Amino acid sequence: MKYYISRYLNAIDLGETVLLFNGVNGCLDEVSGKPAAILKSGNSELLTSLTEGDQAALLKRGHITSLTPEEELLRFREYASALHKKLETDSQTGGIMLLMSYNCNLACKYCYQQKHRPQKSKALITPELVEAVFEKHIFQMIPGARLQGSDISFYGGEPFLPANEPAIRKALEYAKKYGMTASAISNATKTDLMPDIFGPGPGQVSRVQVSLDGSRELHDVSRVPLSGERTYDKILENISLLLERKTAVSIRLNLDRRTLASVPQLIAELKAKNILGNKYATICASPLHDNIAEVDATDFMGLAELSAQVFSLGIDLEHPVSLHASDASYLLSLKAGIGLTHTSFCMQTMQRTLVLDPFGDLYACFEEAGYPEFRVGHVSQNGVEFFPLRDTYKRRHIANMADCLKCPVALACGGQCGARCRAKTGDLFKPHCGDIKQVILEGLKLAYLKWRSDPEKTAPRSGPPVSTHG
């Protein structure tokens, strides 16, 4: 029998050993000696020098295959297509993002909605539109949705501007009625104007994502209103208020090369305010990006660079690599079933969550909201009308993306952000990968090394070990 090294094998160097990661089934195996050297080389002709026992073990784990590269590619496409159909069928919950208004009290220079503000800021989602959605249209918008356990998310602009309060309260009535959760993305400068809507109870906003742009000095020249007043201290006061009300707050640090060095000071400030350390607060670093809007990207950096810089600072802060490590850690305890399931990247493809704006327009991506050419549908008194782009987006999964089908980390990635790929390549179905493969593999390495140092925290992996002959 002739064997080939799987085109979906990732050989991650651990120094004296190699971690094998199969990008189809998710199997992880640490090997050394001749198996490690051969698999790391990528030369399938050398597999004949392995023992029959090693060949059998590697074959069972999927690291080598009897399929030719062409046959394996065809088989993977069939598998990815079937897996995506299963995920679509099994998906019952979903949600709706209510873009309350394009208006915002801040004027951040990197905001991807800045072009919409002059002509769209006066329009608001009304209580009447909210009522029409939940009484008449929700099951047309998200066919087969189970409302209990689904999510209503408040978005903007800034969702918690005073003018939006009537519609927010109406939506929370439906959240309570149908057993839906409620969340928000907010700059947290106005949340103190309606504090009673926040909390863990039914019909309350239980999760809020808040962004900071570095320490006080840098933040206050970045996230500011046109009037120029400072916002940092107000935001921290309101974060503390949300935490007191047992609202989960996810603090997102919008970072670039200019602001990264301020992170240790910011962490110290958040600890001094008893924000970090609170069980309801989490924090992660995220690089600023330019998916659609034309913004100054001079100081922007990639995922891997941001992760390396955060690691070099020696601070306890989640970053892209550590987040991928957390995502991958479940593979170490998996004994059966499907390990990798990212056939698509985000809400744009599955469309179990849609964005509704004040004009009744529906979008499959929150960054595309406000751009009429990217609408997937429209809600009116006559019902829900969907546009051809909806079906185009639904086809954007790795089984229909030629470059992704050849990629050994495709099912850990999902094809990347569609909006970004189209903006960077001109083709929705052509991925703009950047450094994502490096980040995924570094995340896997981090997760594995943590498990290896303390395996009691994670159940042993399944499958027989590969012998390690010299």
C-alpha positions as CSV (number, residue, x, y, z in Angstrom):
1,M,0.0,0.0,0.0
2,K,1.3,3.4,-1.0
3,Y,0.8,6.2,1.6
4,Y,1.0,9.9,1.3
5,I,1.5,12.6,4.0
6,S,-1.9,14.2,4.3
7,R,-2.2,17.6,2.7
8,Y,-4.1,18.6,5.8
9,L,-1.3,17.7,8.2
10,N,0.3,20.6,10.2
11,A,3.6,19.7,11.8
12,I,4.2,22.2,14.7
13,D,7.8,22.3,15.9
14,L,8.1,21.8,19.7
15,G,11.9,21.7,19.8
16,E,12.9,18.1,20.2
17,T,9.5,16.8,19.2
18,V,6.8,17.7,16.7
19,L,3.1,18.2,17.3
20,L,1.0,16.8,14.5
21,F,-2.4,18.5,13.9
22,N,-4.8,17.1,11.4
23,G,-6.8,19.9,10.0
24,V,-9.8,17.7,9.1
25,N,-10.5,15.5,12.1
26,G,-8.6,17.7,14.7
27,C,-6.4,14.9,16.0
28,L,-3.3,16.0,17.9
29,D,-0.2,13.8,18.4
30,E,3.3,14.5,19.7
31,V,6.0,12.5,18.0
32,S,9.8,12.5,17.8
33,G,12.5,10.6,16.1
34,K,12.1,9.3,12.5
35,P,8.3,9.9,12.3
36,A,8.7,13.5,13.3
37,A,11.5,14.1,10.9
38,I,9.7,12.5,7.9
39,L,6.3,14.2,8.6
40,K,8.0,17.6,9.1
41,S,9.9,17.2,5.8
42,G,6.7,16.6,3.9
43,N,8.4,13.9,1.7
44,S,5.9,11.1,1.3
45,E,8.5,8.9,-0.3
46,L,10.2,8.5,3.1
47,L,7.1,6.9,4.7
48,T,8.2,3.5,3.5
49,S,11.0,3.6,6.0
50,L,8.7,3.6,8.9
51,T,7.6,0.5,10.7
52,E,4.2,-1.0,9.9
53,G,3.1,-0.1,13.4
54,D,4.0,3.5,12.9
55,Q,2.3,3.6,9.6
56,A,-0.9,2.1,11.0
57,A,-1.0,4.5,13.9
58,L,-0.4,7.5,11.6
59,L,-3.0,6.2,9.2
60,K,-5.6,5.8,11.9
61,R,-5.1,9.4,13.1
62,G,-5.3,10.8,9.6
63,H,-1.8,12.1,9.4
64,I,-1.0,9.9,6.5
65,T,-3.5,8.6,3.9
66,S,-3.8,6.1,1.1
67,L,-5.5,8.8,-1.0
68,T,-3.6,10.7,-3.6
69,P,-3.5,14.5,-3.0
70,E,-6.1,14.9,-5.7
71,E,-8.4,12.3,-4.2
72,E,-8.0,13.7,-0.7
73,L,-8.9,17.2,-2.0
74,L,-12.1,15.8,-3.6
75,R,-13.0,13.9,-0.4
76,F,-12.4,16.9,1.7
77,R,-14.7,19.0,-0.4
78,E,-17.4,16.4,-0.1
79,Y,-16.9,16.3,3.7
80,A,-16.9,20.1,4.1
81,S,-20.1,20.4,2.1
82,A,-21.9,17.7,4.1
83,L,-20.6,19.2,7.4
84,H,-21.9,22.7,6.4
85,K,-25.3,21.3,5.6
86,K,-25.4,19.5,8.9
87,L,-24.5,22.7,10.8
88,E,-27.2,24.6,8.9
89,T,-29.8,22.0,9.7
90,D,-28.8,21.7,13.4
91,S,-28.8,25.5,14.0
92,Q,-32.0,26.6,15.7
93,T,-31.1,29.6,17.8
94,G,-30.1,32.9,16.2
95,G,-30.8,36.5,16.9
96,I,-31.3,40.0,15.7
97,M,-29.0,43.0,16.0
98,L,-31.0,46.2,16.3
99,L,-29.0,49.0,14.8
100,M,-30.9,51.6,16.8
101,S,-29.5,54.6,15.0
102,Y,-26.4,55.5,12.9
103,N,-26.0,58.4,15.2
104,C,-23.2,58.4,17.8
105,N,-22.0,60.9,20.3
106,L,-18.3,60.1,19.5
107,A,-16.3,60.8,16.4
108,C,-13.6,58.1,16.3
109,K,-11.4,58.6,13.2
110,Y,-11.3,54.9,12.5
111,C,-15.0,54.3,12.6
112,Y,-16.4,52.3,9.7
113,Q,-19.7,54.1,9.9
114,Q,-18.5,57.6,9.6
115,K,-19.6,57.9,6.0
116,H,-23.2,57.2,6.9
117,R,-23.6,59.9,9.6
118,P,-24.3,63.0,7.6
119,Q,-27.3,61.5,5.8
120,K,-28.6,58.8,8.1
121,S,-28.2,59.9,11.7
122,K,-31.7,61.3,12.2
123,A,-33.4,58.0,11.6
124,L,-34.3,55.8,14.7
125,I,-35.6,52.4,15.2
126,T,-39.1,53.0,16.6
127,P,-41.1,51.0,19.1
128,E,-43.6,50.3,16.3
129,L,-40.9,48.8,14.1
130,V,-39.7,46.6,17.0
131,E,-43.3,45.5,17.6
132,A,-43.8,44.7,13.9
133,V,-40.6,42.6,13.8
134,F,-41.5,40.4,16.8
135,E,-45.2,40.2,16.2
136,K,-45.1,39.6,12.4
137,H,-41.7,39.2,10.8
138,I,-39.2,37.5,12.9
139,F,-39.8,34.0,11.6
140,Q,-39.6,35.3,8.0
141,M,-36.3,37.0,8.8
142,I,-34.8,33.9,10.5
143,P,-36.7,30.9,9.2
144,G,-37.0,28.1,11.8
145,A,-35.6,30.2,14.6
146,R,-36.3,29.1,18.2
147,L,-36.7,32.4,20.1
148,Q,-36.0,31.0,23.5
149,G,-32.2,31.2,24.0
150,S,-31.8,33.5,20.9
151,D,-30.3,37.0,21.4
152,I,-31.4,40.5,20.9
153,S,-28.3,42.8,20.5
154,F,-28.4,46.6,20.7
155,Y,-26.0,48.2,18.3
156,G,-25.3,51.6,16.6
157,G,-24.0,54.2,16.3
158,E,-24.3,54.4,20.1
159,P,-27.4,52.4,21.0
160,F,-27.9,53.9,24.5
161,L,-28.5,57.5,23.4
162,P,-31.6,58.9,25.1
163,A,-33.6,59.0,21.9
164,N,-33.3,55.2,21.6
165,E,-34.7,54.3,25.0
166,P,-38.4,53.7,24.0
167,A,-37.5,51.2,21.3
168,I,-34.9,49.5,23.6
169,R,-37.5,49.1,26.4
170,K,-40.0,47.7,23.9
171,A,-37.4,45.2,22.6
172,L,-36.6,44.1,26.2
173,E,-40.3,43.4,26.7
174,Y,-40.1,40.8,23.9
175,A,-36.8,39.4,25.3
176,K,-38.6,38.7,28.5
177,K,-41.7,37.4,26.8
178,Y,-39.8,34.9,24.6
179,G,-37.0,34.0,26.9
180,M,-34.3,35.7,24.8
181,T,-31.0,37.0,26.1
182,A,-30.1,40.7,25.5
183,S,-26.6,42.1,24.8
184,A,-25.1,45.3,23.4
185,I,-22.0,46.9,21.8
186,S,-21.7,50.3,23.4
187,N,-19.1,53.1,24.1
188,A,-20.6,53.1,27.6
189,T,-20.7,56.9,27.9
190,K,-24.5,56.9,28.2
191,T,-25.4,53.7,30.0
192,D,-25.9,55.5,33.3
193,L,-29.0,57.2,31.8
194,M,-31.0,54.0,31.9
195,P,-29.3,51.8,34.5
196,D,-32.3,49.7,35.4
197,I,-32.2,47.9,32.0
198,F,-28.9,46.3,32.8
199,G,-28.5,43.1,34.8
200,P,-28.8,39.3,34.7
201,G,-32.5,39.1,34.9
202,P,-35.1,38.3,32.2
203,G,-35.7,41.3,29.9
204,Q,-32.4,42.9,30.9
205,V,-29.2,43.6,29.0
206,S,-26.9,41.0,30.5
207,R,-23.8,41.4,28.4
208,V,-22.1,44.6,27.1
209,Q,-19.0,45.0,24.9
210,V,-17.1,48.2,25.6
211,S,-14.0,49.5,23.7
212,L,-11.0,51.3,25.1
213,D,-8.2,52.8,23.0
214,G,-5.3,52.6,25.4
215,S,-4.6,54.4,28.7
216,R,-6.3,57.6,29.7
217,E,-4.1,60.0,27.7
218,L,-4.3,58.1,24.4
219,H,-7.9,57.1,24.8
220,D,-9.0,60.7,25.4
221,V,-7.6,61.8,22.0
222,S,-9.0,58.9,20.1
223,R,-12.5,58.2,21.4
224,V,-13.9,61.7,21.7
225,P,-17.0,63.6,20.6
226,L,-16.5,66.5,18.2
227,S,-16.6,68.8,21.1
228,G,-13.4,67.2,22.3
229,E,-14.4,66.4,25.9
230,R,-12.7,63.5,27.6
231,T,-14.5,60.2,27.9
232,Y,-12.1,57.8,29.6
233,D,-13.1,58.4,33.2
234,K,-16.8,58.5,32.4
235,I,-16.5,55.1,30.6
236,L,-14.8,53.5,33.5
237,E,-17.4,54.9,35.9
238,N,-20.1,53.3,33.8
239,I,-18.3,50.0,33.5
240,S,-18.2,49.9,37.3
241,L,-21.9,50.7,37.3
242,L,-22.6,47.8,34.9
243,L,-20.5,45.4,37.0
244,E,-22.3,46.4,40.2
245,R,-25.5,45.4,38.4
246,K,-23.9,42.0,37.6
247,T,-23.8,42.7,33.9
248,A,-21.0,40.9,32.1
249,V,-18.7,43.4,30.5
250,S,-16.2,42.5,27.8
251,I,-13.6,45.2,27.5
252,R,-12.1,45.3,24.0
253,L,-8.8,47.1,23.6
254,N,-8.6,48.6,20.2
255,L,-4.9,48.7,19.6
256,D,-2.3,49.7,17.0
257,R,1.4,50.2,17.2
258,R,0.9,53.7,18.6
259,T,-1.2,52.7,21.6
260,L,0.2,49.2,22.4
261,A,2.9,50.5,24.8
262,S,0.2,52.1,27.0
263,V,-1.4,48.7,27.8
264,P,0.5,48.0,31.1
265,Q,-0.6,51.4,32.4
266,L,-4.2,50.8,31.3
267,I,-4.2,47.4,33.1
268,A,-2.9,49.1,36.3
269,E,-5.6,51.7,36.0
270,L,-8.4,49.1,35.5
271,K,-7.1,47.1,38.5
272,A,-7.0,50.2,40.7
273,K,-10.7,50.8,39.8
274,N,-11.5,47.2,40.8
275,I,-12.7,46.5,37.2
276,L,-10.1,43.9,36.4
277,G,-10.5,41.1,38.9
278,N,-14.3,41.5,39.0
279,K,-15.8,38.1,38.0
280,Y,-18.1,39.8,35.5
281,A,-15.3,41.6,33.6
282,T,-13.1,40.2,30.8
283,I,-10.6,41.9,28.6
284,C,-8.9,41.2,25.4
285,A,-6.6,42.9,22.9
286,S,-7.8,43.4,19.3
287,P,-6.0,45.1,16.4
288,L,-7.7,47.9,14.6
289,H,-8.5,47.0,11.1
290,D,-9.8,48.6,7.8
291,N,-12.3,46.2,6.3
292,I,-14.5,48.5,4.4
293,A,-14.0,52.1,5.5
294,E,-11.2,54.2,4.1
295,V,-9.3,55.0,7.2
296,D,-5.6,55.7,8.0
297,A,-4.1,52.3,8.6
298,T,-0.5,53.4,9.0
299,D,-0.2,52.1,12.5
300,F,-2.4,49.0,12.2
301,M,-0.8,45.6,12.8
302,G,-1.7,42.0,12.2
303,L,-3.0,39.4,14.6
304,A,0.3,37.7,15.1
305,E,2.3,40.9,15.6
306,L,-0.2,42.1,18.2
307,S,-0.1,38.7,20.1
308,A,3.7,38.8,20.1
309,Q,3.8,42.3,21.4
310,V,1.3,41.6,24.1
311,F,3.3,38.5,25.1
312,S,6.5,40.6,25.2
313,L,4.9,43.0,27.6
314,G,4.5,40.2,30.1
315,I,1.0,41.1,31.1
316,D,-2.1,38.9,31.7
317,L,-4.2,39.9,28.7
318,E,-6.0,37.8,26.1
319,H,-4.8,38.3,22.6
320,P,-5.5,36.6,19.2
321,V,-3.2,33.7,19.8
322,S,-4.4,33.0,23.4
323,L,-8.0,33.2,22.2
324,H,-7.3,30.6,19.5
325,A,-5.6,28.5,22.2
326,S,-8.8,28.7,24.3
327,D,-10.9,27.7,21.2
328,A,-8.6,24.8,20.5
329,S,-8.3,23.4,24.0
330,Y,-11.4,21.3,23.6
331,L,-9.7,19.2,21.1
332,L,-7.5,17.8,23.9
333,S,-10.4,16.4,25.7
334,L,-12.4,15.1,22.7
335,K,-12.8,11.4,22.6
336,A,-15.3,11.1,19.7
337,G,-17.4,13.2,17.4
338,I,-16.5,16.1,15.0
339,G,-13.5,18.1,16.1
340,L,-13.4,21.0,13.7
341,T,-16.5,22.7,12.4
342,H,-15.6,26.2,11.1
343,T,-17.0,25.7,7.6
344,S,-17.7,29.5,7.5
345,F,-16.3,32.4,9.3
346,C,-19.2,34.5,10.8
347,M,-22.8,35.6,10.7
348,Q,-22.6,36.7,7.1
349,T,-22.8,33.1,5.8
350,M,-25.2,31.4,8.2
351,Q,-27.5,34.4,8.6
352,R,-29.0,33.1,11.8
353,T,-28.4,36.6,13.1
354,L,-29.3,39.6,11.0
355,V,-28.8,43.3,11.4
356,L,-32.0,45.5,11.2
357,D,-31.5,49.2,10.8
358,P,-33.9,52.2,11.2
359,F,-34.9,52.1,7.5
360,G,-36.0,48.4,7.7
361,D,-32.9,47.3,5.8
362,L,-31.4,43.9,6.7
363,Y,-27.7,43.2,6.6
364,A,-25.8,39.9,7.2
365,C,-22.7,41.7,8.5
366,F,-22.7,44.5,11.1
367,E,-19.7,46.3,9.4
368,E,-21.7,46.4,6.1
369,A,-24.7,48.0,7.7
370,G,-25.5,51.4,6.0
371,Y,-24.1,50.4,2.6
372,P,-27.2,49.8,0.5
373,E,-25.3,47.6,-2.0
374,F,-24.7,45.1,0.8
375,R,-28.3,44.7,2.0
376,V,-29.6,41.2,2.0
377,G,-33.2,42.2,2.5
378,H,-35.8,44.7,3.7
379,V,-38.7,44.7,6.2
380,S,-41.8,46.6,5.4
381,Q,-45.5,46.6,6.2
382,N,-45.9,44.0,3.4
383,G,-43.5,41.6,5.0
384,V,-39.8,40.6,4.4
385,E,-38.2,40.8,1.0
386,F,-34.9,39.1,0.5
387,F,-32.3,40.2,-2.2
388,P,-30.0,38.0,-4.3
389,L,-27.0,38.9,-2.2
390,R,-28.5,36.8,0.6
391,D,-28.1,33.6,-1.3
392,T,-24.6,34.6,-2.5
393,Y,-23.5,35.0,1.1
394,K,-25.1,31.7,2.0
395,R,-22.8,30.0,-0.5
396,R,-19.7,31.5,1.0
397,H,-18.3,28.5,2.9
398,I,-15.1,26.6,2.5
399,A,-16.6,23.9,0.3
400,N,-17.1,26.7,-2.3
401,M,-13.7,28.4,-1.9
402,A,-11.0,26.8,-3.9
403,D,-8.1,28.2,-1.9
404,C,-9.6,27.2,1.4
405,L,-10.2,23.6,0.2
406,K,-6.4,23.3,-0.2
407,C,-5.6,24.8,3.2
408,P,-4.6,22.6,6.2
409,V,-6.3,24.9,8.7
410,A,-9.5,25.6,6.8
411,L,-11.8,24.0,9.3
412,A,-10.1,26.0,12.1
413,C,-10.5,29.2,10.2
414,G,-13.7,29.2,8.1
415,G,-12.4,31.3,5.2
416,Q,-11.9,34.6,7.1
417,C,-14.1,37.7,7.1
418,G,-16.1,38.0,3.8
419,A,-16.2,41.8,3.9
420,R,-12.5,42.1,4.4
421,C,-11.8,39.5,1.7
422,R,-13.9,41.3,-0.9
423,A,-12.3,44.6,0.0
424,K,-8.8,43.3,-0.2
425,T,-9.1,40.8,-3.1
426,G,-12.1,42.0,-5.0
427,D,-13.6,38.5,-4.7
428,L,-16.0,37.5,-1.9
429,F,-14.9,33.8,-2.4
430,K,-11.1,34.5,-2.4
431,P,-9.7,34.6,1.1
432,H,-7.4,37.3,2.3
433,C,-5.5,35.1,4.8
434,G,-2.9,37.4,6.2
435,D,-1.3,35.8,9.2
436,I,-4.3,33.7,10.4
437,K,-2.6,30.3,9.8
438,Q,0.3,31.3,11.9
439,V,-2.0,32.5,14.7
440,I,-4.1,29.3,14.6
441,L,-1.0,27.1,14.8
442,E,0.6,29.2,17.5
443,G,-2.7,29.0,19.4
444,L,-2.7,25.2,19.1
445,K,0.9,25.0,20.3
446,L,0.1,27.2,23.3
447,A,-2.9,25.1,24.2
448,Y,-1.0,21.9,23.9
449,L,2.0,23.1,25.9
450,K,-0.4,24.2,28.7
451,W,-2.1,20.8,28.7
452,R,1.2,19.0,28.7
453,S,2.4,20.9,31.7
454,D,-0.8,20.2,33.6
455,P,-2.8,17.4,32.0
456,E,-5.1,17.0,35.0
457,K,-6.8,20.2,33.8
458,T,-7.8,18.5,30.5
459,A,-8.9,15.0,29.8
460,P,-6.4,12.9,27.9
461,R,-6.7,13.0,24.1
462,S,-8.2,10.0,22.3
463,G,-6.4,7.6,20.1
464,P,-3.3,5.5,20.4
465,P,0.1,7.2,20.7
466,V,2.6,7.0,17.9
467,S,5.8,5.2,18.8
468,T,8.9,7.4,18.8
469,H,11.8,5.4,17.3
470,G,15.2,7.2,16.9
